[in-house]
Structures are given as C-alpha cells and as structure tokens.
Amino acid sequence: MPETKKSAIILIQTEIGSESKVVEELMKIPEVKEAYVVYGTYDLVVKVETDALEKIREIVTNKIRKLPDIRTTVTMIVVEERIK
C-alpha cells in the first residue's frame, strides 16, 4: 500500500520587511515544499509535507516558530487535497 503524505498549510506573520529573509530560511527545512510571500493579514503561506501527522507539530514548533522574525503562525492540517 503506498504511503500517504501528511500536509499542512501554515500562515505566517513576520516582522515588517523580513519576509524574503524568512522565506530563505524556511526553504532550508526539507519538509517545506512551497512558500509564498503574500499581501494581507499574513505575510507568508507555506506548505509542509511529512510522512506522519505528529511530525507537522514538531516542525512547526521546533523549526518554523523558532526562526527569528516570525511573529505568529496558524497551522491548517490538510484533510483532502485536489490538484488540477
């Protein structure tokens, strides 16, 4: 049976002007598959993929939230994915 990946979308607020620097650091994390700088309430949208749901919490807590210049995060676990 094929292994299914677990995914999460993370909304991130950064310190003003630090978006590009934070994206560079986020892309060094192997589980971060996509990162977008966006306008609005949040500054970055990141997609994380792991082989286990528990690893998402570990990545957000121990890797993403500990980066300098990150103010807040909101994590949304993906329950169904459709890609066109």
C-alpha positions as CSV (number, residue, x, y, z in Angstrom):
1,M,0.0,0.0,0.0
2,P,1.5,3.4,-1.0
3,E,2.5,5.7,1.8
4,T,0.4,8.8,2.0
5,K,1.9,12.1,2.8
6,K,0.5,14.3,5.5
7,S,0.3,18.0,4.6
8,A,-0.3,21.3,6.4
9,I,-0.7,24.9,5.2
10,I,0.9,27.4,7.6
11,L,0.0,31.1,7.6
12,I,2.9,33.2,9.0
13,Q,3.2,36.8,10.1
14,T,6.7,38.1,10.1
15,E,8.4,41.3,11.3
16,I,8.0,44.0,8.8
17,G,10.4,43.8,5.9
18,S,11.8,40.4,6.8
19,E,9.6,38.3,4.5
20,S,12.3,37.4,2.0
21,K,14.8,36.5,4.6
22,V,12.3,34.3,6.4
23,V,11.4,32.5,3.1
24,E,15.1,31.8,2.5
25,E,15.3,30.2,6.0
26,L,12.1,28.3,5.5
27,M,13.2,26.7,2.3
28,K,16.2,25.2,4.1
29,I,13.7,23.0,6.0
30,P,13.3,19.8,4.0
31,E,9.6,19.3,4.8
32,V,8.8,22.8,3.5
33,K,7.7,22.2,-0.1
34,E,6.2,25.5,-1.1
35,A,6.5,29.1,0.2
36,Y,4.7,32.2,-1.0
37,V,5.1,35.9,0.1
38,V,1.5,37.3,0.1
39,Y,-0.3,40.5,0.9
40,G,-2.9,40.7,3.6
41,T,-3.2,39.7,7.2
42,Y,-0.4,37.1,6.8
43,D,2.9,37.7,5.1
44,L,3.8,34.1,4.1
45,V,1.9,30.9,3.1
46,V,3.9,27.7,3.5
47,K,3.1,24.1,2.6
48,V,4.7,21.4,4.7
49,E,4.7,17.7,3.8
50,T,5.7,14.9,6.2
51,D,5.2,11.1,6.4
52,A,3.5,11.4,9.8
53,L,1.0,13.9,11.3
54,E,3.0,14.1,14.6
55,K,5.9,15.5,12.6
56,I,4.0,18.5,11.5
57,R,3.7,19.7,15.1
58,E,7.4,19.1,15.7
59,I,8.4,21.0,12.5
60,V,6.1,24.0,13.3
61,T,7.2,24.1,17.0
62,N,10.9,23.3,16.7
63,K,11.9,24.6,13.3
64,I,9.5,27.2,11.9
65,R,8.4,29.1,15.1
66,K,11.9,29.3,16.4
67,L,13.1,31.2,13.3
68,P,13.9,34.9,14.1
69,D,11.4,37.4,12.7
70,I,8.4,35.1,12.9
71,R,5.6,36.8,14.9
72,T,2.7,34.3,14.6
73,T,1.7,31.1,12.9
74,V,-1.6,29.4,12.1
75,T,-1.4,25.8,11.1
76,M,-4.1,24.2,9.0
77,I,-3.9,20.4,8.5
78,V,-4.9,19.3,5.0
79,V,-7.7,16.7,5.1
80,E,-8.3,16.4,1.4
81,E,-6.1,17.6,-1.5
82,R,-7.0,18.2,-5.1
83,I,-4.5,19.5,-7.6
84,K,-5.6,20.5,-11.1
